[in-house]
Amino acid sequence: MADKLGTYRSKRDARRTPEPVPDKGPLPEGRDDTFVIQEHHARRLHWDFRLERDGVLVSWALPRGVPDDPKVNHLAVHTEDHPLEYASFAGEIPQGEYGGGQVKIWDRGTYETEKWTDREVKIVLHGTRVSGRYVLFPTNGKNWMIHRMDPPVSPDADPMPEDVRPVEPEPRKRLPQRRDEYGYEFAWGGRRLIMYAERGPARAVAADGRPAKAPRGLGEALGSSRAVLDGELTATDGETYMIFDLLYLEGRSLLDEPYERRRQLLGTLGLSGPHWQTAPSFDDGEAVREAAREQGLPGIVAKRLDGPYRQDKADWRLIPS
């Protein structure tokens, strides 16, 4: 009988990786009803989709994760079978080893098999984040596709905007009279970028509408999130993308939400990395202005707390330091 885990073992050294590497021998007997989806931050972010079948985890790598709408199929690259113990694996595979990078359990649960052949795998998933009927089918060699057979997870989801014009602050000499109705941020004096992140891949557009280079690693850091961000690429402490607004998140447009709410949602993403930071926001305009002056920044931006992200209603004010 062929060793189903032979390819898996040949790519891994148990002395160098924390992944489970079982010895050759009889495979365990299970119920063929466990699935796991692991978010894998390897050379390229992807999601490993694994189904228990005949003592192993039959596996596919999904560059864009599991689709949540039947209108869009996602690529699923068939990979080597994994041991059943891998269903609970999470950790850091050392760089230089096969698949080096961080592995997180994104979802897991049980599934039912409706059909399983070399040409079609039809299943029903029962997970915490993913549920419903799916089918996988080969297209070319190891390349398969995964298709959602049920209606969209969020039928009322807003499409991700493709071309957001950044709100520009109006120059003013003084702080607003009703200062408690505004939030205050530093004006960084950098290059404005709108960033579009969709489950790993990211693209950036400058204020003039031209394509720009997205901050390295930010799309991957957002993982499976679909988001549109606004910020400035500044040379402060090295080239850093200072993120100060969130315009779209997980199927919901935030353009009509008040600034205060958008900032709250931005904070939940915990965006802090080597080339990006969530820009701070304050409620004391005078103190922020003084700090900007001390740090040699061009000024501050006062943003009305209840203002939507629309040029005619946002009420953003650029005040020199």
C-alpha positions as CSV (number, residue, x, y, z in Angstrom):
1,M,0.0,0.0,0.0
2,A,1.3,3.5,-0.9
3,D,2.5,5.6,1.9
4,K,0.1,8.5,1.9
5,L,2.4,10.6,4.1
6,G,5.6,9.9,2.2
7,T,5.7,13.2,0.4
8,Y,4.8,15.1,3.6
9,R,7.6,13.4,5.5
10,S,10.1,13.9,2.7
11,K,9.7,17.7,2.9
12,R,10.1,18.0,6.7
13,D,12.7,17.3,9.3
14,A,11.2,16.6,12.7
15,R,14.4,18.0,14.3
16,R,13.9,21.4,12.7
17,T,10.1,22.0,12.6
18,P,7.5,22.0,15.3
19,E,5.0,20.4,12.9
20,P,3.9,16.9,13.6
21,V,6.0,14.3,11.7
22,P,4.6,10.9,12.5
23,D,6.7,7.8,11.8
24,K,5.7,5.5,9.0
25,G,3.1,3.0,10.0
26,P,-0.6,2.3,10.0
27,L,-2.8,5.4,9.7
28,P,-5.3,6.3,12.4
29,E,-8.9,5.6,11.8
30,G,-11.2,8.5,12.2
31,R,-14.7,9.5,11.2
32,D,-13.8,11.4,8.1
33,D,-15.7,14.4,9.3
34,T,-13.1,16.9,10.6
35,F,-11.9,20.0,8.6
36,V,-9.5,22.8,9.4
37,I,-8.5,26.0,7.7
38,Q,-5.1,27.4,8.7
39,E,-4.0,30.9,7.9
40,H,-0.4,30.5,6.7
41,H,2.0,33.4,6.6
42,A,4.6,31.8,4.5
43,R,6.4,33.4,1.6
44,R,3.0,34.3,0.3
45,L,-0.1,34.5,2.6
46,H,-2.6,31.7,1.9
47,W,-5.1,29.5,3.7
48,D,-4.6,25.8,4.0
49,F,-7.9,23.9,3.6
50,R,-7.8,20.4,5.0
51,L,-10.4,17.6,5.0
52,E,-10.0,14.4,7.0
53,R,-10.2,11.4,4.6
54,D,-9.0,7.8,5.2
55,G,-6.5,8.6,8.0
56,V,-5.0,11.8,6.5
57,L,-5.9,15.4,5.9
58,V,-6.4,15.9,2.2
59,S,-5.1,19.5,1.6
60,W,-5.4,22.4,-0.7
61,A,-3.7,25.9,-0.5
62,L,-6.2,28.7,-1.1
63,P,-4.4,32.0,-2.0
64,R,-7.6,34.0,-1.3
65,G,-9.3,31.9,1.2
66,V,-12.7,30.3,1.1
67,P,-15.2,32.2,-1.1
68,D,-18.3,33.6,0.6
69,D,-20.2,34.3,-2.6
70,P,-21.2,31.7,-5.3
71,K,-20.4,34.3,-8.0
72,V,-16.7,34.1,-7.3
73,N,-14.6,30.9,-7.4
74,H,-11.2,30.8,-5.7
75,L,-8.1,28.9,-6.7
76,A,-7.3,25.8,-4.6
77,V,-3.9,24.3,-5.2
78,H,-3.9,20.6,-4.3
79,T,-0.9,19.8,-2.0
80,E,0.4,16.7,-0.2
81,D,-1.7,14.9,2.4
82,H,-1.0,15.9,6.0
83,P,-1.3,13.8,9.1
84,L,-4.4,14.1,11.2
85,E,-2.4,15.6,14.0
86,Y,-2.0,18.7,11.8
87,A,-5.7,19.6,12.5
88,S,-4.6,21.2,15.8
89,F,-1.2,22.6,14.7
90,A,-0.5,26.3,15.1
91,G,2.9,27.8,15.5
92,E,6.0,29.2,13.8
93,I,7.7,27.0,11.1
94,P,11.4,28.2,11.0
95,Q,12.5,30.2,8.1
96,G,14.4,28.1,5.6
97,E,12.2,25.1,6.3
98,Y,9.4,24.1,3.9
99,G,6.5,26.4,4.4
100,G,8.5,28.6,6.8
101,G,6.3,31.2,8.6
102,Q,3.5,31.5,11.1
103,V,0.5,29.2,11.0
104,K,-2.8,30.1,12.8
105,I,-6.0,28.1,13.0
106,W,-8.5,30.2,11.2
107,D,-11.4,27.9,11.5
108,R,-12.2,24.3,12.2
109,G,-15.2,22.1,12.7
110,T,-17.0,19.1,11.1
111,Y,-18.1,18.4,7.6
112,E,-20.4,16.0,5.7
113,T,-19.4,14.4,2.4
114,E,-22.0,14.5,-0.4
115,K,-19.7,13.3,-3.1
116,W,-15.9,12.4,-3.3
117,T,-14.3,11.4,-6.6
118,D,-11.1,12.4,-8.5
119,R,-13.2,15.0,-10.4
120,E,-15.4,16.4,-7.7
121,V,-15.4,16.8,-3.9
122,K,-18.7,18.1,-2.6
123,I,-19.1,18.8,1.1
124,V,-21.1,20.7,3.7
125,L,-19.0,22.6,6.3
126,H,-20.0,23.2,9.8
127,G,-17.5,25.7,11.3
128,T,-17.4,28.8,13.4
129,R,-16.4,31.1,10.6
130,V,-17.3,29.1,7.5
131,S,-20.5,27.0,7.0
132,G,-22.4,25.8,4.0
133,R,-22.1,23.7,0.9
134,Y,-18.9,23.8,-1.2
135,V,-17.5,21.9,-4.1
136,L,-13.9,21.5,-5.2
137,F,-13.0,20.5,-8.7
138,P,-9.7,20.2,-10.7
139,T,-9.0,22.5,-13.6
140,N,-5.3,21.9,-14.6
141,G,-3.0,19.5,-12.8
142,K,-2.7,20.5,-9.1
143,N,-4.9,23.6,-9.7
144,W,-8.4,23.1,-8.5
145,M,-11.2,25.6,-7.8
146,I,-13.4,25.9,-4.8
147,H,-17.0,27.1,-5.3
148,R,-19.7,28.0,-2.7
149,M,-23.0,26.3,-3.6
150,D,-25.1,28.1,-1.1
151,P,-26.3,31.7,-1.3
152,P,-23.8,34.4,-0.3
153,V,-22.8,34.6,3.3
154,S,-23.8,38.3,3.4
155,P,-26.4,38.9,0.6
156,D,-26.6,42.5,1.6
157,A,-22.8,43.1,1.5
158,D,-21.6,46.3,0.0
159,P,-19.1,45.8,-2.8
160,M,-15.6,47.1,-2.1
161,P,-15.2,50.6,-3.6
162,E,-12.6,50.7,-6.4
163,D,-11.9,54.4,-6.5
164,V,-12.2,56.5,-3.4
165,R,-11.3,60.2,-3.6
166,P,-9.5,61.1,-0.4
167,V,-11.1,63.9,1.7
168,E,-8.8,66.9,1.8
169,P,-8.8,69.2,4.8
170,E,-9.4,73.0,4.4
171,P,-6.6,75.3,5.6
172,R,-7.5,77.3,8.7
173,K,-5.5,79.5,10.9
174,R,-7.2,78.7,14.2
175,L,-8.7,75.7,16.1
176,P,-12.5,75.3,15.8
177,Q,-14.6,77.3,18.3
178,R,-16.4,74.2,19.5
179,R,-13.3,72.2,20.1
180,D,-15.0,69.3,21.9
181,E,-16.8,68.4,18.6
182,Y,-13.6,67.5,16.9
183,G,-10.8,64.9,17.0
184,Y,-7.3,66.0,16.4
185,E,-4.4,64.2,14.5
186,F,-1.0,65.2,13.4
187,A,-0.5,66.4,9.8
188,W,2.4,64.2,8.8
189,G,3.4,66.0,5.6
190,G,3.7,62.8,3.7
191,R,2.3,61.2,0.6
192,R,-1.4,60.4,0.8
193,L,-2.3,56.8,0.0
194,I,-5.7,55.0,-0.2
195,M,-5.0,51.3,0.3
196,Y,-7.3,48.4,-0.8
197,A,-6.6,45.1,0.9
198,E,-8.5,42.0,-0.1
199,R,-7.5,38.9,1.8
200,G,-3.8,39.3,1.5
201,P,-3.2,41.1,-1.8
202,A,-3.1,44.9,-1.5
203,R,-2.9,47.8,-3.9
204,A,-2.4,51.5,-3.2
205,V,-3.6,54.6,-5.0
206,A,-2.1,58.1,-4.5
207,A,-4.2,61.2,-4.1
208,D,-3.8,62.0,-7.8
209,G,-5.4,58.7,-8.7
210,R,-2.2,57.1,-9.9
211,P,-1.2,53.5,-8.7
212,A,1.4,53.5,-6.0
213,K,3.4,50.9,-4.1
214,A,1.5,49.4,-1.2
215,P,3.2,49.4,2.2
216,R,5.2,46.1,2.3
217,G,3.5,43.4,4.4
218,L,0.3,45.4,5.4
219,G,-2.0,43.4,3.2
220,E,-0.7,40.1,4.7
221,A,-1.0,41.5,8.2
222,L,-4.7,42.1,7.6
223,G,-5.1,38.4,6.9
224,S,-8.5,37.5,5.7
225,S,-9.9,41.1,6.2
226,R,-11.2,43.0,3.3
227,A,-10.6,46.7,4.0
228,V,-10.0,50.1,2.5
229,L,-7.6,52.4,4.5
230,D,-6.6,56.0,4.3
231,G,-3.3,57.3,5.5
232,E,0.0,59.1,4.7
233,L,3.4,57.6,3.8
234,T,5.8,59.6,5.9
235,A,9.5,59.5,6.4
236,T,9.1,59.9,10.2
237,D,11.1,57.1,11.9
238,G,11.8,55.6,8.5
239,E,9.2,55.2,5.7
240,T,6.0,54.5,7.6
241,Y,2.4,54.4,6.5
242,M,0.4,56.3,9.1
243,I,-3.2,55.0,8.9
244,F,-5.8,57.4,10.1
245,D,-9.1,56.2,8.6
246,L,-11.1,53.1,7.7
247,L,-13.5,53.4,4.8
248,Y,-14.6,49.8,4.2
249,L,-14.5,46.7,6.3
250,E,-15.8,43.1,5.7
251,G,-18.6,43.9,3.2
252,R,-19.6,47.2,4.8
253,S,-19.0,50.6,3.4
254,L,-18.1,53.1,6.2
255,L,-18.2,56.3,4.1
256,D,-21.4,57.5,5.7
257,E,-20.3,56.5,9.2
258,P,-19.2,59.3,11.5
259,Y,-15.4,59.8,11.9
260,E,-15.6,58.8,15.6
261,R,-17.1,55.4,14.7
262,R,-14.6,54.8,11.8
263,R,-11.7,55.5,14.2
264,Q,-13.2,53.0,16.8
265,L,-13.4,50.3,14.1
266,L,-9.9,51.1,12.9
267,G,-8.6,50.6,16.4
268,T,-10.0,47.1,16.5
269,L,-7.7,46.0,13.7
270,G,-4.6,46.5,15.8
271,L,-2.5,47.7,12.9
272,S,1.0,48.1,14.1
273,G,4.0,46.8,12.2
274,P,7.5,47.6,10.8
275,H,6.2,49.7,8.0
276,W,2.8,50.8,9.2
277,Q,1.1,52.3,12.3
278,T,-2.4,53.4,13.3
279,A,-2.0,57.1,13.6
280,P,-3.0,58.5,17.0
281,S,-6.1,60.7,17.5
282,F,-6.6,63.1,20.5
283,D,-9.3,65.3,22.0
284,D,-7.1,68.2,23.0
285,G,-6.3,70.3,19.9
286,E,-4.1,72.8,21.6
287,A,-1.9,70.1,23.1
288,V,-1.6,68.3,19.8
289,R,-0.7,71.5,18.0
290,E,2.0,72.2,20.5
291,A,3.4,68.7,20.1
292,A,3.4,69.1,16.4
293,R,5.4,72.3,16.7
294,E,7.9,70.6,19.0
295,Q,8.3,67.7,16.6
296,G,8.7,69.9,13.5
297,L,5.5,68.7,11.9
298,P,3.6,71.0,9.5
299,G,0.5,71.1,11.6
300,I,-2.6,69.2,12.8
301,V,-5.9,68.2,11.3
302,A,-9.1,68.8,13.2
303,K,-11.9,66.3,12.1
304,R,-15.5,66.7,13.1
305,L,-16.5,63.7,15.2
306,D,-19.9,63.2,13.6
307,G,-18.7,63.9,10.0
308,P,-19.0,61.2,7.3
309,Y,-16.2,60.6,4.8
310,R,-17.5,63.0,2.2
311,Q,-15.7,66.2,1.1
312,D,-18.8,68.4,1.5
313,K,-19.7,67.1,5.0
314,A,-16.6,65.7,6.6
315,D,-15.3,69.1,8.0
316,W,-11.6,68.5,8.1
317,R,-9.4,71.5,9.0
318,L,-5.7,71.8,8.4
319,I,-4.2,74.1,11.1
320,P,-0.5,75.0,10.9
321,S,1.7,74.3,13.9
